[in-house]
């Protein structure tokens, strides 16, 4: 007999049971469900709705159920639908009819909302900690390679030389925004829905504040209909996760390119690569590719939940069961991705010679030549045109800018003097960009300090 089956004359069709059940995935909420039930039980006793003795018996039974689940002895069945029904049914088996008093003054609607809030709060903190760990790894790697020069790119074309540390720190700041987004969203997950009942509240004289205090919530939902139907906090988690995965995917793309033979800037450690079933020489960047691929999966979970929510009337609808699988999978995906990336970057080997050769072998100092002409009084647009013609000449003559003599420069503009020649090395180009946030060594050192302060805060 279902715990809700009093008015039904037929047993549930087996296909409906299988389709309706969520226990295969929501059993991971067992700890939140039991903790929430204990707090609810203590409140019922404190308010005189059940006796102290009954509350003690119920709590003792809930402890035993938690232990059974953690020992792997608990039997799950689709017939009991979800984790909430499983716990309640087992409680009644263990302690008798008094177990049925636990559900007084609550509904599965506010119960599952409570479990989800507790779960999301926990996952926000876990995710933020893993983001911070990856940020620390990026800082360590950047600090160890502060003198390494590489090409910076726009349109995947070599643009201007930058420090490798500067490139890594760009990802640090993206992750900093991700971490603050997750932590800021914690306050909106920190709303306590229990006490809303099915949708309209309860006739019992409950104390919602007591439950909120025991469970560590700072805010109560002030509207019972909002409390049971709100999934904004889940959407926000998925949206934050989507942005996080966007940043990890972009880092993946950089590493995949840099690790290729065509670039040869870095080498991923054997422990974080795999081989080919047919080509013995292959060393494939599977971790980075999978992170890039799983980004679409996380996006899909966000869009799926938004689509579920967009047409739902207030309040609870069974559609809301679809809020969990995508949430659970997203939490697992981002935590695994962050953990792998921190470990992988610690073993990254950097080929500074290849990076430098790529930065030196092109026309990356062209902007500096134009800026030189501007300082000599030429309008920037004219200076841009002069250097553009100079670059075209170099391409035709198969020359690079650092190879040029003063006389060759002066063919294109008499404003060039000997002072222009030292500007053409990658070191000079990097050092010239000393503005705040720039790639000069001093600016990057200052940025590293600011990054350390951001982590400390």
N, C-alpha and C positions, 0 to 999 in steps of 0.2 A: 504494500500500500504506500503510495506517495504521501509525503507529509502534507501535501496540499490537496489530497485526492478525495476529500469527504463528499463533494457534490457530484463526483463523476460516477457513471454507471458502467463504463467500459475501461479496460486496461489500455494504456497508451500503446499505439502501434509501434512495433520494434523499429521500423524505419524512422518514425518520429522521435523515438528515444535517442537513436543514434544522431539524428540531425540536430536535435535540440540540446544535446549534452555539450558541456564545455569543460568537463572534468579533465580531459586529456591535456589541456593547457592551463586552466585556471587553478590546478592543484598547487602550482607554485606560489599561490597566495595563502597557503595554509598558515604560515607564521603570522601574517597580518590579520587573517580572519580570527585566529585563536586569541591573539593579543587584544584585538578589538572586542571580542566576545567577553573576555575577562573584565575589561574596563566597563563594559555595559552591565555585566553581572554585578560588579561591585556597586555601581550606581543604583541599580534596582534595589539592592539590599539597603543602601544608605537612605533611599527615599521611602523605604517601608513597603515596596511593591512585592518583594519576596523576602523571606526571612534570612537572617544571617547564616543559619545552619544550611539552608538550601543553597545559598551563594557559595559557601565553603565546599559543599558537595559538588556543585557544578564546576567550580574552578579546579578542584582536584581531578575531576573527570577530563577537563580540557587539557590539563598538564599531561595526563596519561595519553590522550589522543595525539598530542604533539610528539610525545616520545615514540609512540607506535609509528607515526609517519617517518620520523627521522631514523628509526631502526629498520625501515623498509618492511614493516609487518602489516601496514594498513592496506586494506583491500578497497580498490576503487572500482566503481561500476557506472556505466553510462546510464543505468536506470535511475541513479540518484542525481543525475544532471550536473551538479557543480560542487565545488569545495564546501559551500555553505551548507547544503543539504547533507553532504557526507559527514561533516563534523557534527551536525545536530542529530542525525540518525544514530551515529556511533555513541554520542553522549547519552542518548536515551537507552541504548543497549547496555551501557556501562553502569548507569546510576538509576535507571528506571524513569517513571513518568515525570519526576521532578526536572529531568533534563529538558522537557518540553517547555518549562517556564523561562528558559533562557531567551526565547524569542519574543517575550512580552515587550511591548512598546517599541518594536522595531519591525522593519520589513526587509526582505532581501534587497529591495531597491536602495535603501540607505546603507545597508550592510555592505553591499558590493561597492558602492561609492566610497565608503570609508576605507575598505581594503585597497582600492585603487589609489586613493590619496596617499595612504601610507606607503604603498609600493613606489609610487612616483617620487615621493620625497626621498626615499632611500636611494633610488637610482640616480636622482639628481646629484646627491652628495658623492656617490660612488663615481659617477662620470666626471664630476668636477675634479676629484682627486686624481683620476687617471689623466685628465687633460693637463693638470699641473705637473704630473710626472713627465709627460712628453715635453712640456715646455722646459723643464729642467734639463732634459736630455738635449734639446735644441740649443739651450744656453751653453751647456758643456761643450758640445761639438763646435759651436761658433767660437767660443773662447779659445779652443785649441787650434783654430785655423784662422786667426785674425789677420795673418799676412798673406793669405792665399788669394790671388787675383784670378777672376774668371770673366768670361763675357756675360754681360747682361743682355737680355733679349726683349725685343718687341716684335710682334708678328712672327715669332720664332726665327727672326733674323738677328744676327749680332748687332747690338746697338752701341752700348758703352761699357767699358770695363767696370766691374764692381768687386768688392770683397766678397768671398764665399760666405763669410760670417754675416755680411749684410743681407745676402739672399736668404740664409736660414732664419735670420731674425724677422723677416717679413712673415714667415709662417708662425713664429712665436706670437706676434701681435694679432694675427688672425685667431689663433687659439686663445689668446687672452680675451678677445671679445666673445668667443664661444663660452669660455668658462664663466665670464660675468653674466652672460645671457642665461645660462643654466641656473646660476645662483640667484639671479633676480627672479627667475620664474618660480623658485622655491616658495616665495611668499604667496604666490597664487595657488600653489598646490597645498599650502598650509591652512586650508579651510576645512572645518570639521562638519560633515554632513549628517552624522548619526543623530537621530531624534526627529528626522524629517518624516519617518514612517514611509508608507508607500508613496505619498505625495503631499499629504495635507497636515502632517504632524501626528500627534497621538493624544488619546484621552487620558493617559496616565500622567501623574505629576512628576515627570522626570527632571533630572538636573544635567543638562547638556554641557554646562560649563565644567562640571566635575569630570566628565568623560574627556573633554578636550584637554584639560590640564593633565590628566593621567597619561594621555597618548601624545602629549607634546604639541598640540595644535594651538596656534595663537589667535585664530579667527573662527567664528561660527558662521555658517550660512544663515542669513537672516530670512530667507524665503525657502520654505520646504519644497516647493516645486522646482526651484532653481537647484536645490541641493541634490536631488535625485537625477536630474536630467543633465547637469553640467558635465561636460567633458573638455572644457577649454584647457584645463591643465594638462590633459593628455595630448591634445593638439599642439600645445606649446612645447611640450617635451619633444614631440616628433618634428616640429619645425626647427627647434634648436639642434636636434640631431641631424637634420637634413643639411643645415648650414655647416655643422661640424664635418660631416662627410664630404661636403663640397670642398672644404679646405684640405682634408686628407687626400681627396682624389686629385686635387691639383698638385699636391706634394708628390703623390704617386706618379703622376705624369712626368714631373721633373726628374724623379729618380729613375724612371724607366728610360727616359731619353739619355740621361747622364751615364747610365750603366751600360748603354749599348756600345758596340764597337765603334760606331760612327762618331760618338762623342768621347767615350773613354774617360770621362771626368771622375767617376767613382766606380767602386766595385762593391757589390753587395756580398755579404758573407755567405759562405756555403750553407750555413745553418738556416738561412732565410731565403734560399733559392731551391729550385728543383731541376731535375734533368729531363731528358727526352727519352721516350720509349724506343726511338729508332736512331736518333743522332747522338752518338756518344759524347760529342764535344760540347753539347748545349748546357747552358746554365741559365735557367729562366727565372725572371723576377716575379714569381707567382704571387707572393704576398702583396706586392704593390698592385699587381693587376687585379687581384681579388678585391682589395679595398676599393679600387676604382670601380669595379663591377658592382660591388654591394652597395655603392652609393645610390644607384638606381632603385635598388630594393627598398632602401630607407625612404627615398622620395615616394615610392609607391604606397608605403604604409601611411604616410601623411595624407596623400591624396585620397586614399581609401577611406580614412576616418572622416575627412572633411565631406566626402560624398555621402557617407552614412548619415552624418548629422544634418545636412543641409535641408532635408525635407521632413524632419521629425517634429510632430506636434508635441507640446508639453503633455505629459511629463515622461515617464519611463516607457520605452518600447523595447521589444526583444532585439531590435536592430543593434542596440547598444552592447550586446554580447560581442559584436565585432570590434569592440574597442581594445580587446586584450591581446590577441595573437600578434597583431602588428606592433603593439607596444612592447611586448615581451621580446619579439625578434629584434626590434630596433635596439633595445637596451643591450641585448647580447651582442649584437653586431658592433655597436660603437665601442663597447668595453673591450672586446677582443681586438678590434682594429687599433685602438689606442695602446693597448698592452703590447701588441706585436711591433708597432712602430717605435715605441720607446726602446725596446730590446734591439730592434734591427739597426736603428741609428747609432747605437753605442758601438756597433761592430763595423760601421761603414768605413771603407778605406778610400781616401781622397788622393787623386792623382794631380798634384799641384802643377807638375810640369805640363801635362796635357791642357789643363785649364789656362795656364799662362800663355802657352803657344797659341791657343785659340783666341785669346784676348789681344795678343800682339800681332797676329797675322792678318789683320783686316784694316778697316778704316775707322776704327772706334774713336780716334782722336779728332775726327773731322769737326765735331761741334766745338772743340776747344780752339781749333784754328779759326773758326768763324767768330767765336767770342774774342779771340785775340784782335781780329780786325775791327770788331766793335769798339774795343778799348782804344784802338787807334783812330776812332772817329767815324768809321763807316757804319751806316745804318744796318741793322741786323739782316734785313731782307737782301740787301746788296751783298753783304758778307756771306750769307747763305748761298747765293748764286755763284759767287767767286769760288768758294770751296767745293760746291757741287761740280763746277767745271774742272776743278783740280782733280777731284776723285775720278771723273770720267777719263781724264788724261792718264791717270795712274793705271786705271783698268786697261786702257788701250796699250799702254807701255809695259804692262805687267810689273808695275812697281807698287810698293807699299808706302804709306805716308812716312814712317820712321826712316826710310831709306833716302828721302829727298834732301837735296842741298838747298842752301839759301837762294842760290841763283835760280834753281828750278821753281822754287816757291814764288820768287819775284816775277817770273814770267806771267804769273796769274794775278799778282798784285804787288805793286812797288811798296806797299805798306809792310810787307814781311821783312823782318830782319833776323839776325842771329838769335834774338830772344825767342823766336818761335820754335826753334829746333828742340829745346828741352821739353816742350809741351806735348811731344808726339809719342812718348813712351806710355805704356799702360800704367806705370807707377805714378806718372805725373797727372794723368787723366783722373785716376782715383783720388790722389791727394788734393786735387783742385776742388773737389766736391765736399767742402768742409761745412756747408750750411747744415743747420739742425735737421737731422733725419737723413743726411747724405751718407755717402759711402766712404768718405775719407777715414783714415785709421782713427783719428781723434774722435770724429763723430760717431763711429761705430763703438768705440770704447765707452763713450758717454751713453750710447743706446743700450749697451750691455748692462751698465749700472742701473739705468732706468728700468730695464727688464727685470733685474734682480729685485728692485724695489717693488715692482708690480706684483711679483710672486710673493714677496714678504707680506704685502698688504692683504 
